[in-house]
Amino acid sequence: MTRAAITDALRQIFQGIKQLENAFPNRAFTIDGRLVGDIGEVIAALEYDLVLHGTSQPTHDADTADGRQVQIKATFKESLTFRRVPDYYLGFKLYEDGRHEEVFNGPGGLIYDRYATRKGIGETLLSFPISELRKLSTQVPEHERIPRRSYASDALHLPDDDLLC
């Protein structure tokens, strides 16, 4: 890779970050640590019936209309993480072409129960394979899932103030 290629790639990345910041001013989209997480949170706010907290919290990122607290995680890799066991967990696999996939949607306790014998569970940051989270998510009854918005496919009708505190 040439120096010009690096320069051009970084320019495009930061142009994309600026677009995200303009569209969602209540998120930082910092390149060094929070970019992927903020993208996951915005996806969740656009597609699911929840409202994001104004700032990052250690265990929960959003609340549902019925008061459930939700941690949102996203990754381009093959595993997702959590440190403390969240009430509800919404995990996404992101793809370079812009697609995303819901990997897990349900109570965080289900993940905890599956890995209860793992050292550090609920205390330290641990990774959980996406393949296993997909399987666990199939066990979640519909009433235990974070519901999708009925208009999730048309983000233009979403009032920003209702989504992003």
C-alpha positions in Angstrom: 0.0 0.0 0.0 1.4 3.4 -0.9 1.3 6.5 1.3 -1.2 8.0 -1.1 -3.5 5.0 -0.7 -3.4 5.3 3.0 -4.1 9.1 2.8 -7.1 8.5 0.5 -8.5 5.6 2.6 -8.3 7.7 5.8 -9.9 10.7 4.0 -12.8 8.5 3.0 -13.1 7.0 6.5 -13.2 10.5 8.1 -15.7 11.7 5.4 -17.9 8.8 6.4 -17.5 9.6 10.1 -18.5 13.3 9.4 -21.6 12.0 7.6 -22.5 9.9 10.6 -21.9 12.8 13.0 -24.1 15.1 11.0 -26.9 12.5 10.8 -26.7 11.5 14.4 -25.2 14.4 16.4 -25.7 12.7 19.8 -23.0 10.1 19.0 -19.3 10.7 18.8 -18.2 8.0 16.2 -14.6 8.3 17.4 -12.2 6.3 15.2 -10.2 5.0 18.1 -12.5 2.8 20.0 -16.2 3.8 19.8 -16.9 4.0 16.1 -18.2 0.4 15.7 -20.2 0.6 18.9 -21.8 3.9 18.0 -22.8 2.5 14.6 -24.4 -0.5 16.4 -26.3 1.8 18.7 -27.6 3.9 15.8 -28.7 0.7 14.0 -30.5 -0.4 17.1 -32.2 3.0 17.6 -33.4 3.1 14.0 -34.7 -0.5 13.8 -35.8 -1.4 17.4 -38.3 0.1 19.8 -35.8 1.6 22.2 -34.3 5.0 23.1 -30.5 5.4 23.5 -29.0 6.8 26.6 -27.3 10.2 26.0 -23.8 8.9 27.0 -22.2 5.6 27.2 -23.0 3.6 30.3 -21.1 0.6 31.6 -23.8 -2.0 31.3 -26.8 -0.6 29.4 -27.0 1.6 26.3 -30.7 2.0 25.9 -34.2 1.6 27.4 -37.3 0.1 25.8 -40.7 1.7 26.0 -41.7 -0.9 28.7 -38.6 -0.1 30.8 -36.2 -2.9 29.9 -32.5 -1.9 29.8 -30.5 -3.0 26.8 -26.9 -3.3 26.1 -26.0 -3.0 22.4 -22.9 -4.5 20.8 -21.6 -4.6 17.3 -18.6 -6.1 15.6 -17.0 -6.8 12.3 -15.3 -9.9 13.9 -16.6 -13.3 14.9 -17.3 -12.6 18.5 -19.2 -10.1 20.7 -18.4 -9.0 24.2 -19.7 -8.0 27.6 -18.3 -7.4 31.0 -21.3 -7.2 33.3 -24.4 -9.2 32.6 -26.9 -6.9 31.0 -30.6 -7.2 31.5 -31.1 -7.5 27.7 -28.5 -7.8 25.0 -28.8 -6.8 21.4 -25.8 -7.9 19.3 -25.0 -7.2 15.6 -22.5 -8.5 13.1 -21.5 -5.8 10.7 -20.3 -6.3 7.1 -18.0 -4.1 5.0 -20.7 -3.7 2.3 -22.9 -2.0 4.8 -25.2 -4.9 5.7 -25.8 -6.0 9.3 -27.2 -9.0 11.0 -28.9 -9.4 14.3 -26.9 -12.1 16.1 -28.6 -12.0 19.5 -31.7 -10.4 20.9 -32.8 -11.4 24.4 -32.0 -11.5 28.1 -28.3 -11.2 28.9 -28.9 -13.9 31.5 -29.2 -16.5 28.8 -25.7 -15.8 27.7 -24.5 -15.9 31.3 -26.2 -19.2 31.9 -24.6 -20.7 28.9 -21.1 -19.6 30.0 -21.7 -19.7 33.8 -18.6 -21.9 34.3 -16.3 -19.6 32.4 -13.8 -17.8 34.5 -14.5 -14.1 34.9 -18.1 -14.3 33.6 -19.9 -11.1 34.7 -16.7 -9.6 36.0 -14.2 -9.1 33.2 -14.6 -8.3 29.5 -15.2 -11.6 27.7 -15.8 -12.6 24.1 -18.6 -14.9 23.0 -18.6 -16.5 19.5 -21.2 -15.2 17.1 -22.0 -18.7 16.0 -23.0 -19.6 19.6 -24.9 -16.4 20.2 -26.9 -17.1 17.0 -27.9 -20.5 18.5 -28.8 -19.0 21.8 -30.9 -16.3 20.2 -33.1 -19.0 18.6 -34.1 -20.1 22.1 -35.5 -16.6 23.1 -39.3 -16.5 23.1 -40.7 -13.6 21.0 -42.0 -11.8 24.1 -38.5 -11.7 25.5 -37.0 -10.0 22.4 -36.6 -6.3 21.9 -39.3 -5.5 19.4 -38.5 -4.0 16.0 -40.0 -0.7 15.0 -42.9 -1.2 12.5 -41.3 1.4 10.2 -37.7 0.2 10.5 -37.2 0.0 6.8 -37.9 3.7 6.3 -35.5 5.7 8.5 -36.7 9.0 7.0 -39.8 8.9 9.2 -37.8 8.5 12.4 -37.8 11.6 14.6 -34.2 11.9 15.9 -35.3 13.4 19.3 -37.3 10.3 20.0 -34.4 8.0 19.3 -31.3 9.6 20.5 -31.6 11.2 24.0 
